[in-house]
Amino acid sequence: MLAPKTQKKRSVREAQPRAELMLRLQLESNPQALCLVRATLQCATEGMHFHEADCRAIVRSVDEALANVIRHAYEGRGGLPIEVTCRRLWDETDATMPCGLEIVLTDSGVAADPKKLQGRPLEEVRPGGLGLHFMKESMDVVEFSRKNGKNLLRMVKYLAPSKPEEKPEGE
């Protein structure tokens, strides 16, 4: 399992926030379907009021993860099932405020070798091999597991706190 990176907003040890299903996509391992997933996630992240840079980071991370499922878990074979589940995470202290987005990718492909889930050193200048690095840098949590013959990749991005409105002087 990949360890969660240092949290920006909350500690990994805190209780899991309440989650609400937003979206479940069932697709086949076909690179042409990725543009539909990207567009759907772009709308979902904008609707949750993520900052523009975070929207791009989430979409890029999921796109990279799906490309890896197709390329590595399914060894380039088309027509095999992939499920993308998105859940809105709710703040435990204020039940009306969403606090983040959880995305889980599920596939029935070849089990990933944990040694290969390290990514390559950034000093090696060559194409490829940086997707996992980008996912870990972009998302607050990246965890891989295998259960009942299925690969599960869980990624979480927490909403950045809103900046307080600035009032002009004299008001």
C-alpha positions as CSV (number, residue, x, y, z in Angstrom):
1,M,0.0,0.0,0.0
2,L,1.2,3.5,-0.8
3,A,1.5,5.7,2.2
4,P,-0.5,8.8,2.4
5,K,1.5,11.9,1.9
6,T,1.6,14.6,4.6
7,Q,-1.9,16.1,4.9
8,K,-2.4,19.7,4.2
9,K,-5.6,20.1,6.0
10,R,-6.1,17.1,8.4
11,S,-4.1,14.3,10.0
12,V,-4.3,10.8,8.6
13,R,-5.0,9.6,12.2
14,E,-8.3,11.6,12.4
15,A,-11.6,9.8,11.9
16,Q,-12.7,9.4,8.3
17,P,-15.1,12.1,7.3
18,R,-18.7,11.1,6.3
19,A,-18.8,10.2,2.6
20,E,-21.7,10.6,0.1
21,L,-21.7,8.9,-3.3
22,M,-21.6,11.6,-6.0
23,L,-20.8,9.6,-9.1
24,R,-20.0,6.0,-10.2
25,L,-18.7,5.5,-13.7
26,Q,-18.3,2.0,-15.3
27,L,-16.2,2.0,-18.3
28,E,-14.1,-0.4,-20.3
29,S,-10.3,-0.3,-20.8
30,N,-10.3,1.9,-23.8
31,P,-8.1,5.0,-24.0
32,Q,-10.8,6.8,-26.0
33,A,-13.1,6.8,-22.9
34,L,-10.6,8.8,-20.9
35,C,-11.8,12.1,-22.4
36,L,-15.3,11.5,-21.0
37,V,-13.9,10.8,-17.5
38,R,-11.7,13.9,-17.7
39,A,-14.7,16.1,-18.7
40,T,-16.9,14.6,-16.0
41,L,-14.3,15.0,-13.2
42,Q,-13.6,18.6,-14.4
43,C,-17.3,19.4,-13.9
44,A,-17.5,17.6,-10.6
45,T,-14.5,19.3,-9.1
46,E,-15.6,22.7,-10.3
47,G,-19.0,22.1,-8.8
48,M,-17.4,21.3,-5.4
49,H,-15.5,24.7,-5.7
50,F,-12.0,23.3,-5.8
51,H,-9.4,25.9,-6.9
52,E,-8.7,25.8,-10.6
53,A,-5.2,24.3,-10.0
54,D,-6.6,21.6,-7.8
55,C,-9.3,20.7,-10.4
56,R,-6.5,20.2,-12.9
57,A,-4.5,18.2,-10.5
58,I,-7.4,15.9,-9.7
59,V,-8.3,15.3,-13.3
60,R,-4.6,14.7,-14.3
61,S,-4.2,12.2,-11.4
62,V,-7.2,10.2,-12.3
63,D,-6.3,10.3,-16.0
64,E,-2.8,9.0,-15.3
65,A,-4.2,6.3,-13.0
66,L,-6.6,5.1,-15.6
67,A,-3.9,5.1,-18.3
68,N,-1.8,3.0,-15.9
69,V,-4.7,0.5,-15.4
70,I,-5.1,0.1,-19.1
71,R,-1.3,-0.1,-19.8
72,H,-0.2,-2.2,-16.9
73,A,-3.0,-4.0,-15.1
74,Y,-4.8,-4.9,-18.3
75,E,-1.6,-5.0,-20.4
76,G,-3.1,-2.9,-23.1
77,R,-6.2,-5.1,-23.7
78,G,-9.4,-3.3,-24.4
79,G,-12.9,-4.1,-23.3
80,L,-12.1,-4.9,-19.6
81,P,-14.0,-3.3,-16.7
82,I,-12.9,-0.3,-14.7
83,E,-15.0,1.4,-12.1
84,V,-14.5,5.0,-11.0
85,T,-16.3,6.0,-7.8
86,C,-16.4,9.6,-6.5
87,R,-17.6,10.4,-3.0
88,R,-18.0,13.9,-1.5
89,L,-16.4,14.0,1.9
90,W,-18.3,16.0,4.6
91,D,-16.7,18.0,7.4
92,E,-17.6,16.3,10.8
93,T,-17.7,19.6,12.6
94,D,-20.0,21.3,10.0
95,A,-22.3,18.8,8.2
96,T,-23.2,21.3,5.6
97,M,-19.6,21.9,4.4
98,P,-18.0,19.4,2.0
99,C,-14.3,19.0,2.9
100,G,-13.0,16.9,0.0
101,L,-13.3,14.4,-2.7
102,E,-12.5,10.7,-2.6
103,I,-11.9,8.8,-5.8
104,V,-11.6,5.0,-6.0
105,L,-10.6,3.2,-9.1
106,T,-11.3,-0.5,-9.2
107,D,-10.1,-3.0,-11.8
108,S,-9.7,-6.8,-12.2
109,G,-6.3,-6.6,-13.8
110,V,-2.9,-8.0,-13.0
111,A,-1.9,-7.3,-9.4
112,A,0.6,-4.5,-9.2
113,D,4.1,-5.2,-7.9
114,P,4.6,-3.0,-4.8
115,K,8.3,-2.5,-5.8
116,K,7.2,-1.0,-9.1
117,L,4.9,1.5,-7.3
118,Q,7.8,3.6,-6.3
119,G,8.1,5.6,-9.5
120,R,11.5,6.4,-11.0
121,P,14.0,8.9,-9.6
122,L,13.3,12.5,-10.8
123,E,16.9,13.0,-11.8
124,E,16.5,10.4,-14.6
125,V,15.6,12.6,-17.6
126,R,13.5,10.5,-19.9
127,P,9.9,10.1,-20.9
128,G,7.5,8.1,-18.7
129,G,7.5,6.8,-15.2
130,L,6.4,10.1,-13.5
131,G,2.7,9.5,-13.2
132,L,2.8,8.0,-9.7
133,H,5.0,10.9,-8.6
134,F,2.5,13.4,-10.0
135,M,-0.4,11.6,-8.3
136,K,1.4,11.6,-4.9
137,E,2.3,15.3,-5.2
138,S,-1.2,16.4,-6.4
139,M,-3.4,14.4,-4.1
140,D,-3.5,14.4,-0.3
141,V,-3.9,10.6,0.0
142,V,-2.9,7.9,-2.5
143,E,-3.4,4.3,-1.3
144,F,-3.2,1.1,-3.3
145,S,-4.7,-2.2,-2.2
146,R,-5.9,-5.5,-3.6
147,K,-9.0,-7.2,-2.3
148,N,-11.0,-10.2,-3.7
149,G,-9.0,-10.2,-6.9
150,K,-9.4,-6.5,-7.6
151,N,-7.0,-3.6,-7.6
152,L,-8.2,-0.6,-5.6
153,L,-6.6,2.8,-5.9
154,R,-7.9,5.4,-3.5
155,M,-7.1,9.0,-3.9
156,V,-8.4,11.9,-1.8
157,K,-8.1,15.6,-2.3
158,Y,-9.2,18.0,0.5
159,L,-10.7,21.3,-0.3
160,A,-8.4,24.2,0.6
161,P,-9.8,26.5,3.2
162,S,-11.6,29.5,1.7
163,K,-9.8,32.8,2.1
164,P,-11.8,35.3,4.2
165,E,-13.3,38.1,2.2
166,E,-11.2,41.3,2.4
167,K,-13.0,44.4,3.2
168,P,-11.8,47.8,2.1
169,E,-10.4,50.0,4.8
170,G,-12.8,52.2,6.6
171,E,-15.7,49.8,6.6
